[in-house]
Amino acid sequence: MTASSFSLSRRRLLAGAAGCVGVLATEPALPADAAAEAITSESLAARLHASLSPEQRRQVCFAWDHVHPKFGLLRTRVGNNWNATEPDVAGDFFTKDQRRLIREIFEGLIEPDWHARFDKQLEDDTGGFGHGQSIALIGEPGSGKFQFLLTGRHMTLRCDGDSAEHVAFGGPIFYGHDAGGFNEKKDHPGNVFWPQAVAANRVFAMLDGKQQAAALVDGLPRENAIGFRARGERTPGIPVTALSPDQRTELEQVLAVLLAPYRTRDRDEVRGCLAKQGGLEGCRLAFYREGDIGNDRVWDNWRLEGPAFVWHFRGAPHVHVWVNIADSPDIVTNA
């Protein structure tokens, strides 16, 4: 099933088209501007929740503080290849209209000009949107504690409408891409996320010899080690305060590139969390010698880290990216 078969255009939604499991058809009509404002990934997730049968709820709905026997606290779990529940989004567990809603929730979280790039990643990694993917609905819509969670190979994506206080993206997220047969070549041809590393390497190229020595780290950490460090614990890499104004400007461009795939409210939330911990000036930037594909000193693995900010880019043998952001290092996740 192709991504286009899932797509439910916003025009159809705004027109009040009946079809989303009867839920849209029974809701009172809204003025066009009010309807546009109301349609978010969270509101669509609430509609999906309302549409589920008792058996569907039994398998994909959980309490806000549900602790999975394997994964721990489900609403903060992150992984590079996992399924929060067993039902496959592309299978017949969900109705056609429910699958369309799930696709529309996903599209609402991603900037439109990134839809095709995520679809390429999903086609390469899972056979297309929905295949090998699962969802969980955690908490209750309208309660102030509700999260939609989408999982699968190279994807942990969530939305919560700010239910999870003090954290960005509703909790830790993951994205990745295997575009070249698991072991990618040094230039990562076809990898939709490799331009993020290219942007980071432009900052490295601007550093002088002393700065580069401070930024380079020999050994890689565990890629999923994205919990916040204890206060006073040393963070590897060069402090952003040691960068010149033009270097900091270039690093700001890197942050913009990292945030570009995501909707405005999530980008704003990330920047708000970052501001509360001192901004980029409170971070360190590290590049790792280990895993330099082709030994070309174009660093495949790098990390931007602050007190409560971790964006870890692992580019070897293919791209895995782990993200964990809050407004305080005292926020605890099971990342």
C-alpha positions as CSV (number, residue, x, y, z in Angstrom):
1,M,0.0,0.0,0.0
2,T,1.5,3.3,-1.0
3,A,1.7,6.5,1.1
4,S,-0.8,8.2,-1.2
5,S,-3.4,5.6,-0.4
6,F,-3.3,6.7,3.2
7,S,-3.4,10.4,2.5
8,L,-6.5,12.2,3.6
9,S,-6.2,15.8,2.4
10,R,-6.9,18.7,4.6
11,R,-9.3,20.0,2.0
12,R,-11.5,16.9,2.5
13,L,-11.3,17.4,6.3
14,L,-12.2,21.0,6.1
15,A,-15.0,20.3,3.8
16,G,-16.4,18.1,6.5
17,A,-16.3,15.0,4.4
18,A,-18.0,12.0,6.1
19,G,-15.7,9.0,6.3
20,C,-13.5,9.2,9.3
21,V,-15.3,6.2,10.9
22,G,-18.4,8.2,11.3
23,V,-16.9,10.6,13.8
24,L,-16.4,13.5,11.5
25,A,-19.9,13.1,10.1
26,T,-21.5,13.4,13.6
27,E,-19.6,16.5,14.7
28,P,-21.2,19.9,14.3
29,A,-20.0,21.9,11.4
30,L,-17.4,24.6,12.2
31,P,-16.7,27.8,10.3
32,A,-13.8,27.2,7.9
33,D,-11.3,29.3,9.9
34,A,-12.3,27.6,13.2
35,A,-12.1,24.2,11.6
36,A,-8.7,24.9,10.2
37,E,-7.5,26.0,13.7
38,A,-9.0,22.9,15.3
39,I,-7.4,20.3,13.1
40,T,-4.1,19.3,14.6
41,S,-2.4,16.0,15.0
42,E,-3.7,15.9,18.6
43,S,-7.3,16.6,17.6
44,L,-7.1,13.9,14.9
45,A,-5.6,11.5,17.5
46,A,-8.6,12.2,19.7
47,R,-10.9,11.4,16.8
48,L,-9.0,8.2,16.2
49,H,-9.3,7.3,19.9
50,A,-13.0,7.8,19.7
51,S,-13.4,5.6,16.7
52,L,-11.8,2.5,18.2
53,S,-13.7,-0.6,19.0
54,P,-13.4,-2.2,22.5
55,E,-11.0,-4.8,21.1
56,Q,-8.9,-2.2,19.3
57,R,-8.7,-0.2,22.6
58,R,-7.6,-3.3,24.4
59,Q,-4.6,-3.7,22.2
60,V,-3.5,-0.1,21.5
61,C,-4.8,2.1,24.4
62,F,-2.9,2.5,27.7
63,A,-3.0,4.5,30.9
64,W,-0.9,7.6,31.0
65,D,1.6,6.0,33.4
66,H,1.6,2.5,31.8
67,V,4.8,0.6,32.4
68,H,5.4,-1.9,29.7
69,P,7.1,-5.1,31.0
70,K,9.7,-4.9,28.3
71,F,10.0,-1.2,27.5
72,G,9.4,0.6,30.8
73,L,7.3,3.8,30.9
74,L,5.7,3.7,27.5
75,R,5.2,7.4,27.0
76,T,8.9,8.1,27.3
77,R,10.3,5.0,25.6
78,V,12.5,5.5,22.5
79,G,14.2,3.0,20.2
80,N,15.7,2.6,16.8
81,N,13.6,-0.4,15.8
82,W,10.7,-1.4,18.0
83,N,6.9,-1.7,18.1
84,A,4.9,-0.3,21.0
85,T,2.0,-2.6,20.1
86,E,1.5,-5.6,17.8
87,P,-1.1,-4.5,15.3
88,D,0.5,-3.3,12.0
89,V,-0.8,0.1,10.8
90,A,-0.9,-1.2,7.2
91,G,-2.8,-4.3,8.1
92,D,-6.5,-4.9,8.5
93,F,-6.6,-4.4,12.3
94,F,-7.5,-0.7,11.6
95,T,-10.3,0.3,9.2
96,K,-9.4,2.2,6.0
97,D,-10.6,5.4,7.6
98,Q,-8.6,4.8,10.7
99,R,-5.5,4.2,8.6
100,R,-6.2,7.5,6.8
101,L,-6.4,9.3,10.2
102,I,-3.1,7.8,11.3
103,R,-1.5,9.0,8.1
104,E,-3.0,12.5,8.6
105,I,-1.7,12.6,12.2
106,F,1.8,11.8,10.9
107,E,1.6,14.4,8.2
108,G,0.5,17.0,10.8
109,L,3.7,16.4,12.8
110,I,6.0,16.8,9.8
111,E,6.5,19.9,7.6
112,P,4.8,19.4,4.2
113,D,8.1,19.7,2.3
114,W,9.5,16.8,4.3
115,H,6.6,14.4,3.7
116,A,8.3,13.0,0.5
117,R,11.6,12.6,2.3
118,F,10.1,10.7,5.2
119,D,8.2,8.6,2.7
120,K,11.4,7.7,0.9
121,Q,12.9,6.7,4.3
122,L,9.9,4.6,5.1
123,E,9.9,3.0,1.6
124,D,13.6,2.1,1.9
125,D,13.4,0.9,5.6
126,T,9.9,-0.7,5.9
127,G,8.3,-0.9,2.5
128,G,6.2,2.2,2.9
129,F,4.2,4.1,5.5
130,G,2.4,1.8,7.9
131,H,4.3,-1.3,7.1
132,G,6.0,-2.7,10.1
133,Q,4.8,0.3,12.1
134,S,2.5,0.4,15.2
135,I,0.8,3.0,17.3
136,A,-0.2,3.4,20.9
137,L,-2.7,5.9,22.4
138,I,-1.6,6.7,25.9
139,G,-4.0,8.5,28.3
140,E,-7.3,10.0,27.6
141,P,-8.1,12.8,25.1
142,G,-9.3,16.0,26.9
143,S,-7.8,14.9,30.2
144,G,-4.6,16.9,29.9
145,K,-2.6,13.7,29.7
146,F,-2.8,12.1,26.2
147,Q,-0.2,11.0,23.7
148,F,-0.1,9.5,20.2
149,L,2.9,7.3,19.7
150,L,4.1,6.0,16.3
151,T,6.9,3.4,16.2
152,G,8.7,1.1,13.8
153,R,12.1,0.7,12.2
154,H,13.9,4.0,12.3
155,M,11.0,5.9,13.8
156,T,9.8,6.9,17.3
157,L,7.5,9.9,16.8
158,R,4.9,11.3,19.2
159,C,2.5,14.2,19.8
160,D,1.0,15.2,23.1
161,G,-0.5,18.7,22.9
162,D,1.9,19.7,25.7
163,S,0.4,17.0,28.0
164,A,4.0,16.0,29.0
165,E,5.2,19.2,30.7
166,H,8.7,20.5,30.4
167,V,9.7,18.2,27.4
168,A,9.9,18.8,23.7
169,F,8.2,16.5,21.1
170,G,6.2,14.9,24.0
171,G,9.3,12.9,24.9
172,P,12.4,11.4,23.3
173,I,12.2,10.8,19.6
174,F,14.2,8.8,17.0
175,Y,14.7,9.0,13.3
176,G,17.0,7.2,10.9
177,H,17.5,5.9,7.4
178,D,19.3,3.0,5.7
179,A,19.6,4.1,2.1
180,G,22.5,2.1,1.0
181,G,22.3,-1.5,2.0
182,F,23.0,-1.1,5.8
183,N,26.7,-0.2,5.3
184,E,26.5,3.2,3.6
185,K,29.3,4.8,1.6
186,K,31.1,7.8,2.9
187,D,28.9,10.3,1.1
188,H,25.7,8.5,2.2
189,P,24.0,8.7,-1.3
190,G,20.3,8.9,-1.0
191,N,20.1,9.3,2.7
192,V,17.5,12.0,3.5
193,F,19.1,12.9,6.8
194,W,22.7,13.1,5.8
195,P,22.5,16.8,4.9
196,Q,22.2,17.4,8.7
197,A,25.7,16.0,9.2
198,V,27.0,18.0,6.2
199,A,25.7,21.1,8.0
200,A,27.5,20.2,11.2
201,N,30.7,19.4,9.3
202,R,30.6,23.0,7.9
203,V,31.0,24.2,11.5
204,F,33.9,21.8,12.1
205,A,35.6,23.1,8.9
206,M,35.4,26.7,10.3
207,L,37.2,25.7,13.6
208,D,40.9,26.4,13.9
209,G,43.4,23.7,14.9
210,K,43.0,24.2,18.7
211,Q,39.2,24.3,18.4
212,Q,39.2,21.1,16.3
213,A,41.3,19.3,18.9
214,A,38.8,20.3,21.6
215,A,35.8,19.2,19.5
216,L,37.2,15.8,18.5
217,V,36.5,12.8,20.7
218,D,38.1,9.4,20.1
219,G,35.5,6.8,21.1
220,L,31.7,6.8,20.5
221,P,29.3,6.6,23.4
222,R,26.4,4.2,23.3
223,E,24.2,5.7,20.7
224,N,21.1,5.4,22.9
225,A,22.9,7.0,25.9
226,I,20.8,10.2,25.7
227,G,19.8,10.6,29.3
228,F,20.7,13.9,30.8
229,R,24.0,14.0,32.7
230,A,24.3,14.5,36.4
231,R,25.0,18.1,37.4
232,G,28.7,18.7,37.3
233,E,29.4,15.7,35.1
234,R,31.8,16.5,32.2
235,T,30.3,16.8,28.7
236,P,32.8,16.0,25.9
237,G,33.4,18.4,23.0
238,I,34.0,22.0,22.5
239,P,31.8,24.5,24.5
240,V,29.8,26.7,22.2
241,T,31.0,29.7,24.2
242,A,34.5,29.0,22.7
243,L,33.2,29.6,19.2
244,S,33.6,32.9,17.4
245,P,30.4,34.8,16.5
246,D,30.5,33.6,12.9
247,Q,31.0,30.0,14.1
248,R,28.0,30.3,16.4
249,T,25.9,31.7,13.6
250,E,26.8,28.7,11.5
251,L,25.8,26.4,14.5
252,E,22.5,28.2,14.7
253,Q,22.0,27.2,11.0
254,V,22.7,23.6,12.1
255,L,20.0,23.8,14.7
256,A,17.6,25.2,12.1
257,V,18.4,22.3,9.8
258,L,17.8,19.8,12.6
259,L,14.4,21.3,13.4
260,A,13.3,21.8,9.8
261,P,11.4,18.5,9.4
262,Y,9.0,19.3,12.3
263,R,5.9,21.4,12.7
264,T,6.2,24.9,14.1
265,R,4.9,24.2,17.5
266,D,7.5,21.5,18.1
267,R,10.3,23.7,16.8
268,D,9.1,26.5,19.1
269,E,9.0,24.1,22.0
270,V,12.6,23.0,21.4
271,R,13.8,26.5,21.3
272,G,11.9,27.4,24.5
273,C,13.4,24.4,26.3
274,L,16.9,25.4,25.1
275,A,16.5,29.0,26.2
276,K,15.7,27.9,29.8
277,Q,19.1,26.1,30.0
278,G,21.2,28.9,28.6
279,G,20.6,28.5,24.8
280,L,23.2,27.1,22.5
281,E,25.8,28.8,24.7
282,G,25.1,26.2,27.3
283,C,25.9,23.3,24.9
284,R,28.9,21.5,23.7
285,L,29.6,20.2,20.2
286,A,31.5,16.9,19.7
287,F,32.7,15.0,16.6
288,Y,33.8,11.4,16.9
289,R,36.9,9.9,15.2
290,E,35.5,6.4,15.6
291,G,33.2,5.5,12.8
292,D,34.6,7.9,10.2
293,I,33.5,6.1,7.0
294,G,36.2,6.4,4.4
295,N,38.6,8.1,6.9
296,D,37.9,11.3,5.1
297,R,37.5,13.5,8.2
298,V,34.0,14.3,7.3
299,W,32.6,13.2,10.6
300,D,29.8,10.7,10.4
301,N,29.1,10.8,14.1
302,W,28.6,13.9,16.1
303,R,26.6,15.2,19.0
304,L,25.2,18.5,20.2
305,E,24.6,18.4,24.0
306,G,23.5,20.7,26.7
307,P,22.3,20.2,30.3
308,A,18.9,19.0,29.1
309,F,19.4,18.8,25.4
310,V,20.8,15.8,23.5
311,W,20.8,15.5,19.7
312,H,23.0,12.5,18.9
313,F,23.7,11.8,15.2
314,R,25.2,8.4,14.5
315,G,26.1,8.1,10.8
316,A,27.9,4.8,10.7
317,P,27.1,2.3,9.3
318,H,23.9,4.2,8.4
319,V,22.0,7.1,10.0
320,H,20.5,6.8,13.5
321,V,19.5,10.0,15.3
322,W,18.4,10.1,18.9
323,V,16.8,13.2,20.4
324,N,16.0,14.0,24.1
325,I,15.1,17.6,25.1
326,A,13.6,19.1,28.2
327,D,13.7,22.5,29.9
328,S,15.6,21.2,33.0
329,P,18.2,18.4,33.5
330,D,16.1,17.3,36.5
331,I,13.4,15.9,34.1
332,V,13.8,12.1,34.0
333,T,12.9,10.0,31.0
334,N,13.7,6.3,30.4
335,A,15.9,7.3,27.5
